[in-house]
Amino acid sequence: MSETLGNAANPATIDRTSLFEFDLDSLSQEVVAMGLPRRTGGQLLKWVYEKGVTDFERMTDLSKDARAQIAARFSTLQGSVVRHQVASDDTQKLLIEWADLGPDAGAEAKPAGSALRLAGTATERQTETVLIPTEDRRTACVSSQVGCPVGCKFCASGIGGLDGNLTAGRIVEQVWRLGRLEGVGRVSNVVFMGMGEPLANFNNVTQAIRILNAEWGLGIGARKITVSTVGLPPAIRKLCTFDIPVTLALSLHAPFDELRRKIIPWAEYSTIDELLDACQEWFVKTGREITLEYILLGGVNDRREHAEELARLARSMRANVNLIRYNEVEGVPFARPTSGDVHAFQEVLRAKHVNVHIRASRGRDIAAACGQLRHEARH
């Protein structure tokens, strides 16, 4: 395991709008309003995304006067890398500190009647983002919020509640940073499975997806972008109308409503049947199967009766199942299931003809695995 610091943002530019916030049309309109040629927007995005350049002075196909105007109006990197860690399995994690999130939590979607769990309004907040390399892909696991309002009992991300939403640009910046790590190369896949509930930050997440997917942006295929949600039926239905065909994953984690409410506080506001009804609408409107994500908690939700009911739910719709072993979080009273229990659980689903996989836990030795991302103090 290694640990280094990465590039920092210039604090003087934090109050300027990041180029990562813009799509090609909106940036082109901005530069025209500044009196610059429309093509300048495309030139800027090419420097940032294709060439990986964020220093305006190095954008040499722009005039010196144009570079000065642009630097006065825009910024690029808005986060500072506090820590960069590399795990024994080559998973990499960045701890990024953002400035001036402000007092507004800004959640756009939440269960009806629920209260957001706000952690505070400090001017400096941190998120973690992870790069998971395999032989044929490089997956960015990104955060959509600073903290998380859901408060799943087994997850580190919700400890302390929610500080605020990340803007679209700050979501995109995470992927850009991961792709610029030494030896990584182009990010091929993105999963919204880091800190936060993506559908509670709907507008920023969908705008970020547009930028990640665009040819002038990071050029990541739509079907290689996965949005994972704990389950907000109205937001799932809204996502059905989104014009980019992303993949949807539902973090189910329990097959019975009573048990699910015990481990996922937001489950109080929607039943499993309501969630699956929204997911069925997703399948009908998009033609795309969903994935049911299921974290196995030793002795809690990993018994045969849980597997049999999960199989029934999965077969009631077109769904795959990903089984995830619980990854330990300090101070959280759950246990990692045994390998025997995990494989026995999988076999029950397979016997009932469910397409089920056990997801490998990557980056556990640097607390980068599923459920382990959290705020961290500067060391």
VEXVEX-770730 format. One record per residue (C-alpha): residue number from 1; residue in one letter; z, y, x. Coordinates in steps of 0.5 Angstrom, whole numbers. Each point is the difference from the previous one (the first is absolute). Example, Ala and Ser with C-alpha at 12.3 -4.5 7.8 and 13.67 -1.06 7.14 Angstrom:
2
R   num   residu      zz      yy      xx
R     1        a      16      -9      25
R     2        s      -2       7       2
***
This chain:
379
R   num   residu      zz      yy      xx
R     1        m       0       0       0
R     2        s      -2       7       3
R     3        e       2       7      -3
R     4        t      -4       6       2
R     5        l      -1       7      -3
R     6        g      -6       2      -3
R     7        n      -4       7      -2
R     8        a       4       5      -3
R     9        a      -3       5      -5
R    10        n       0       8       2
R    11        p       6       3      -4
R    12        a      -3       6      -1
R    13        t      -6      -3      -4
R    14        i       4      -4      -5
R    15        d      -1       6      -5
R    16        r      -7       0       0
R    17        t      -4      -5      -4
R    18        s      -2      -7       4
R    19        l      -7      -2       0
R    20        f       2      -7      -2
R    21        e       2       3      -7
R    22        f      -8       2      -1
R    23        d      -6      -4      -2
R    24        l      -7       2       2
R    25        d      -1       4      -6
R    26        s       6       4       0
R    27        l       0       1       7
R    28        s      -7       3       0
R    29        q       2       5      -6
R    30        e       6       2       4
R    31        v      -4       2       7
R    32        v      -5       3      -5
R    33        a       5       4      -3
R    34        m       2       2       8
R    35        g      -7       3       1
R    36        l      -2      -7       4
R    37        p      -6      -4      -1
R    38        r       1      -6      -5
R    39        r      -2      -5       5
R    40        t       6       2       4
R    41        g       5      -4      -5
R    42        g      -4      -6       2
R    43        q       0       1       7
R    44        l       8       1       0
R    45        l       0      -7      -3
R    46        k      -4      -3       5
R    47        w       4       2       5
R    48        v       7      -2      -3
R    49        y      -3      -7      -3
R    50        e      -5      -2       5
R    51        k       2       3       6
R    52        g       7       0      -1
R    53        v       1       7       3
R    54        t       5       5      -4
R    55        d       0       5       5
R    56        f      -4       6      -2
R    57        e      -2       2       7
R    58        r      -3      -6       1
R    59        m      -5       0      -6
R    60        t      -5       3       5
R    61        d      -6       0      -5
R    62        l       3       6      -4
R    63        s       0       7       3
R    64        k       6       3       3
R    65        d       1       5      -6
R    66        a       0      -6      -5
R    67        r       5      -4       4
R    68        a       5       6       0
R    69        q      -1       1      -8
R    70        i       1      -7      -1
R    71        a       6      -1       4
R    72        a       3       6      -4
R    73        r      -2      -3      -7
R    74        f       1      -8       2
R    75        s       5      -5       3
R    76        t      -1      -7       2
R    77        l       6      -5       2
R    78        q       6       2      -4
R    79        g       4      -5       2
R    80        s       4      -2       6
R    81        v       1      -7       3
R    82        v       7      -1       1
R    83        r      -1      -7       2
R    84        h      -5      -5       2
R    85        q       2      -7       0
R    86        v      -4      -7       2
R    87        a       2      -6      -3
R    88        s       0      -7       4
R    89        d      -6      -2      -5
R    90        d      -4       7       2
R    91        t       2       3      -7
R    92        q       1       7       1
R    93        k       5       5      -3
R    94        l       0       8       0
R    95        l       6       4      -3
R    96        i      -3       7      -2
R    97        e       4       6      -1
R    98        w      -3       5      -5
R    99        a       2       7      -1
R   100        d       1       5      -6
R   101        l      -1      -5      -6
R   102        g       4       5      -4
R   103        p       5      -2      -6
R   104        d      -5      -3      -5
R   105        a       0      -7       0
R   106        g      -7       0      -4
R   107        a       0      -6      -3
R   108        e      -6      -1      -5
R   109        a       2      -6      -3
R   110        k       6      -3      -1
R   111        p       3      -5      -6
R   112        a       1       4      -6
R   113        g       7       2      -1
R   114        s       2      -1       7
R   115        a       3       4       5
R   116        l      -3       1       7
R   117        r       5      -2       6
R   118        l       0       6       4
R   119        a       3       0       7
R   120        g      -1       7       2
R   121        t      -4       6       2
R   122        a       1       0       8
R   123        t      -6       4       4
R   124        e      -1      -6       4
R   125        r      -2      -7      -3
R   126        q      -2      -7       3
R   127        t      -5      -5      -2
R   128        e      -2      -7       3
R   129        t      -7      -3       1
R   130        v      -2      -6       3
R   131        l      -7      -3       3
R   132        i       0      -8      -1
R   133        p      -6      -3       4
R   134        t      -3      -7      -1
R   135        e      -6      -3       3
R   136        d      -5       3      -5
R   137        r       4       6      -3
R   138        r       4       6       2
R   139        t       4       2      -6
R   140        a       4       6      -1
R   141        c       6       0      -4
R   142        v       1       7      -3
R   143        s       6       4      -3
R   144        s      -2       4      -6
R   145        q       7       4      -1
R   146        v       6       2       4
R   147        g       5      -5      -2
R   148        c      -1      -4      -7
R   149        p       3       1      -7
R   150        v       0      -7      -2
R   151        g       6      -2       4
R   152        c      -2      -8       0
R   153        k       7      -3       2
R   154        f      -4      -4       6
R   155        c      -4       5       3
R   156        a       2       5       5
R   157        s      -5       6      -2
R   158        g       4       2      -6
R   159        i       7       1       4
R   160        g       2       7      -1
R   161        g      -5       1      -6
R   162        l      -7       4       0
R   163        d      -1       7       4
R   164        g      -7       1      -2
R   165        n      -7      -2       0
R   166        l      -5       0       5
R   167        t      -6       4      -1
R   168        a      -7      -3       1
R   169        g      -1       3       7
R   170        r       7      -3       2
R   171        i      -2      -7      -3
R   172        v      -7       0       4
R   173        e       3       3       6
R   174        q       4      -6       1
R   175        v      -6      -5       0
R   176        w      -3       5       5
R   177        r       5       0       4
R   178        l       1      -8       0
R   179        g      -8       0       2
R   180        r       1       4       6
R   181        l       5      -5       3
R   182        e      -2      -2       7
R   183        g      -4      -7      -1
R   184        v       0       0      -8
R   185        g      -7       3      -2
R   186        r      -2       1      -7
R   187        v       5      -2      -5
R   188        s      -3      -5      -5
R   189        n       5       0      -6
R   190        v       5       4      -3
R   191        v       6      -2      -4
R   192        f       4       5      -4
R   193        m       6      -5       1
R   194        g       4       5       5
R   195        m       6       5      -3
R   196        g      -1       2      -7
R   197        e      -3      -2      -7
R   198        p      -7       2       1
R   199        l      -1       1      -8
R   200        a       5       5       0
R   201        n      -4       4       5
R   202        f      -6      -1      -4
R   203        n      -5       6       2
R   204        n       2       0       7
R   205        v      -1      -7       1
R   206        t      -7       0      -4
R   207        q      -2       6       4
R   208        a       2      -4       7
R   209        i      -4      -6      -3
R   210        r      -6       4      -1
R   211        i       0       3       8
R   212        l       2      -7       3
R   213        n      -6      -3      -4
R   214        a      -5       6       1
R   215        e      -6      -1       5
R   216        w       2       7       3
R   217        g       7      -2       0
R   218        l       3      -7       3
R   219        g      -5      -4      -3
R   220        i       5      -6      -3
R   221        g      -3      -4      -5
R   222        a       3       1      -7
R   223        r       1      -8      -1
R   224        k       4       1       7
R   225        i       5       5      -3
R   226        t       6      -3      -4
R   227        v       5       4      -4
R   228        s       6      -4      -1
R   229        t       5       3      -6
R   230        v       6      -3      -3
R   231        g      -3       1      -7
R   232        l      -1       7      -4
R   233        p      -4      -2      -6
R   234        p      -3       7      -1
R   235        a      -2       1       7
R   236        i      -3      -7       0
R   237        r      -4       2      -6
R   238        k      -2       6       3
R   239        l      -2      -3       7
R   240        c      -5      -5      -4
R   241        t      -4       7      -1
R   242        f       0       1       7
R   243        d      -8       0       3
R   244        i       2      -3       7
R   245        p       1      -8      -1
R   246        v       6      -1       4
R   247        t       5      -6      -1
R   248        l       6       0      -4
R   249        a       6      -4       2
R   250        l       6       0      -5
R   251        s       7      -1       4
R   252        l       3      -5      -6
R   253        h       6      -3       5
R   254        a       3      -4      -7
R   255        p      -3      -3      -5
R   256        f       5       1      -5
R   257        d       2       7      -3
R   258        e       8      -1       1
R   259        l      -1      -2       7
R   260        r      -5       6       2
R   261        r       4       5      -3
R   262        k       6      -2       4
R   263        i      -4       1       7
R   264        i      -5       5      -2
R   265        p       3       6      -4
R   266        w      -7       3      -3
R   267        a      -1      -7      -3
R   268        e       5       3      -6
R   269        y      -6       4      -2
R   270        s      -5      -5      -1
R   271        t       0      -8      -2
R   272        i      -4      -5       4
R   273        d      -4      -1      -6
R   274        e      -2       8       0
R   275        l      -2       0       7
R   276        l      -4      -6       0
R   277        d      -4       3      -6
R   278        a      -1       6       4
R   279        c      -3      -5       5
R   280        q      -4      -4      -4
R   281        e      -3       7      -3
R   282        w      -2       1       8
R   283        f      -3      -7       0
R   284        v      -4       2      -6
R   285        k      -2       7       2
R   286        t      -2      -2       7
R   287        g      -1      -7       1
R   288        r       5      -1       6
R   289        e       5      -5       0
R   290        i       7       3       2
R   291        t       5      -3       5
R   292        l       7      -1      -2
R   293        e       5       1       6
R   294        y       6      -4       0
R   295        i       6       1       5
R   296        l       4      -6       0
R   297        l       7       1       1
R   298        g       5      -6       2
R   299        g       3      -3      -6
R   300        v      -2       6      -5
R   301        n      -7      -1      -2
R   302        d      -2      -6       4
R   303        r       2      -6      -4
R   304        r      -5      -4      -4
R   305        e       1       3      -7
R   306        h      -2       7       3
R   307        a      -7      -4       3
R   308        e      -1      -3      -6
R   309        e       0       7      -4
R   310        l      -4       3       5
R   311        a      -5      -5       0
R   312        r       0       1      -8
R   313        l      -1       8       1
R   314        a      -5      -1       5
R   315        r      -4      -5      -4
R   316        s       0       5      -6
R   317        m      -5       5       4
R   318        r      -4       0       6
R   319        a       5       1       5
R   320        n       1      -3       7
R   321        v       7       0       3
R   322        n       3       2       7
R   323        l       6      -3       2
R   324        i       4       4       4
R   325        r       7      -2       4
R   326        y       5       5      -1
R   327        n       1       4       7
R   328        e       7       2       2
R   329        v       3       7      -1
R   330        e       6       2       3
R   331        g       6       1      -6
R   332        v      -5      -4      -5
R   333        p       4      -6      -3
R   334        f      -6      -5      -1
R   335        a      -2      -6       5
R   336        r      -7      -2       2
R   337        p      -2      -6      -3
R   338        t      -1      -7       4
R   339        s      -7      -2       2
R   340        g       1      -6      -4
R   341        d       2       4      -7
R   342        v      -6       4       1
R   343        h      -5      -5       1
R   344        a       3      -4      -6
R   345        f      -1       6      -4
R   346        q      -7       1       2
R   347        e      -1      -8      -2
R   348        v       2       2      -7
R   349        l      -5       5      -1
R   350        r      -6      -4       4
R   351        a       2      -6      -5
R   352        k      -1       5      -6
R   353        h      -7       2       3
R   354        v       2       7       2
R   355        n      -3       3       7
R   356        v       6       1       4
R   357        h       1       2       7
R   358        i       6       2       4
R   359        r      -1       6       4
R   360        a       2       0       7
R   361        s       6       5       2
R   362        r      -3       5       5
R   363        g       4       4       5
R   364        r       7      -2      -2
R   365        d       3       1       7
R   366        i      -2       8      -1
R   367        a       2       0      -7
R   368        a      -7       1      -2
R   369        a       0      -6      -5
R   370        c      -1       1      -8
R   371        g       6       3      -3
R   372        q       3       2       7
R   373        l      -3       7       1
R   374        r       5       6      -1
R   375        h       2       7       2
R   376        e       3       0       7
R   377        a       4       5       4
R   378        r      -3       2       7
R   379        h       2      -3       6
***
